[in-house]
Amino acid sequence: MSARHYENSRWIASSPRDVFAFIDDHARFSSHMSESSWMMGGSRMEVELDDAKGQRVGSHIRLSGNVFGIQLFVDEVVARREPPLVKVWQTVGTPSLLVIGAYTMDVHITPDGGGSELLVFIDYDFPDRWPMSWLGRLFGGIYARWCVTQMVSGVSRHFHIGAVAAA
């Protein structure tokens, strides 16, 4: 499907079950999208979950917002979910985004010593329409790196803060 790939991984000091529970709560795991940031042009996206809350194969996760005065929308569907090791979701339909087009997000969790190795990656295309296709070639890789890094860092921060608070 996709022509581009970016991945990031990190060792997390927690069990695969606990890490999966965190990433399976899509509102928390994708919180970088619902917070105002420079990468989002100072804007944010609203996350809408279906009745299954993104926690079943076939479940929908929708994000919408307005960035730089442009309406954005993407509908994602959970394609694979194997607790506590794998979760995959992908866009359905044609996303209306600025610098990336259709994509698949994968999360893989591997037991490792007293914790978990977390791997998050995105396979993505550039948008089909001009001028977004041109913007995608310029900024798509930067955005993909930012998004995946935010997800991995958010998991790491959550479990690091939890470990510090428990001490």
N, C-alpha and C positions, 0 to 999 in steps of 0.2 A: 504494500500500500504506500508506504512513505519513503521519501527520498533522503531524509535527514535523520540523524540520531544524536542524542546527547544522554549521557548517564553520569551518575554520581553515586558513591557508596560511602558508608561509614559504619564502624562498629558501634553498637548501642549496648549499654550496660543494662540490658533487661531481656526477659525471655521473649521468644518469638510470639507467644500468645499475647503478651502485653503490648508488644510493638504492633502486632496486627490489629488489636483492639483500637489502638490510637489511629492508625491509618484508615481503619474501616469507618471511623467517624469522619465523614468527608468534610463536614463543616469545620472541624479542627484541622484536619490534614491540609485542606486547601485554604486555610485562613489568610495566607499571603494575598489571595485574590480579593478578599473582602475587606482588606485594610488599605487605606490610602497610602500610596507609595510613589516614588519618583518614576518607577518602571511603569506604573499605571497612569502616568500623567497627572498624578495627584488625585485621581479618581479611584473608584473601587467597583467590584462586581458583586452583585447579589447572588447568593447561592440558594437554589431552590431544590429541595429533595422530594422525591415521591414518597408514597406511604411506606415503602421498604427502606427508606433513608439511605439509598445507595448501597445496601448491604445484602443484595441478592442478585444473581445473574439475571439480566434483563431490566434491572432497576435503572431509572433515569436520574441524572444529575444535570440541572440546567444552571447556567451562569449568564447573567445579563447585566449590562451597565452602559455607561456613557463615558467614553474616554476621548479627550480632545474634541468634544462636541459630536462625536460619531457614536451611534448606537451599535453596541456589540451584543452578540448572542451566540451561545454554543449549547448544544444538547449532547450529553454524553450518556452512554449506556454501559453498565457493568457487563463485561464479556466473559470474565473468568474470575472465580472467587473460590480459593482453596485454603481456608483458615488452617493454621496460622502462617502459611508460607507464601501465598501468591494472591495478588489482586490485579486485575487488568480492566481498564475501561477505555472506551474509544468514542470518538465523535460519531454522531449519526446525522444524516442530512448534510447540508453545506453550512459550516460555521461562518458566522459573520464576525471575523476578528481582523485585527490590523496587520500583524506580521507573521502569523502562522495560519495554516489552513487545517485540513483534516489531520487528526493525530490519534495515536494510541499511547496511553500511559501504562507502564508496568511497574509493579512493586514486587520484589522478591526478598524474602526474609529467610536467612539460613542460620540454624543454630551454630554458635561459635563460642566454645569455652563456656564462660558464665554469662554470655550475652547473645547477641544476634548481629549478623552482618546484614545490613540493609542496603539493597540496591534499588534505585529508582531510575527509570529511563523513559524518554519520550522518543517516539518515531513520528516524524511530522513532515508534511508537505508545506509548500508556500501557498498563500492564498491564490485562487484562480483569477481574480479580477484585478485589472489595473486601476488605481496605482498601488493597491495592496500587494500585488505580486512583486512589484519593484521594492516596496518597503520591506517585504519578507526577505528578499535577497540581502538587503542591507542589515536588517535588525533581527531576523528570525532566530539566528543562532544565539545572539545575545539574550533574547527573551527566553528561549528554551533553557539555556544555562541558568538564568536567573530563577525560573520557575522550579526546575528540578532541585537546584541548590536550596531554595527556600523550603521545599518539602523536606529534604534530608535534614537541613539545619533545624527545622521546627520539631522534628521527631527527637533529634539529639538534645535540643534545648529542653523539651518536655521531660525527658527521662533524666537529664542532668539536674534540672531544678528539683525534680521529685526526689532524687537521691540525696541532694544537699539538704532538702527539707526534712527527710527521714533521719538524717544523721544527728 
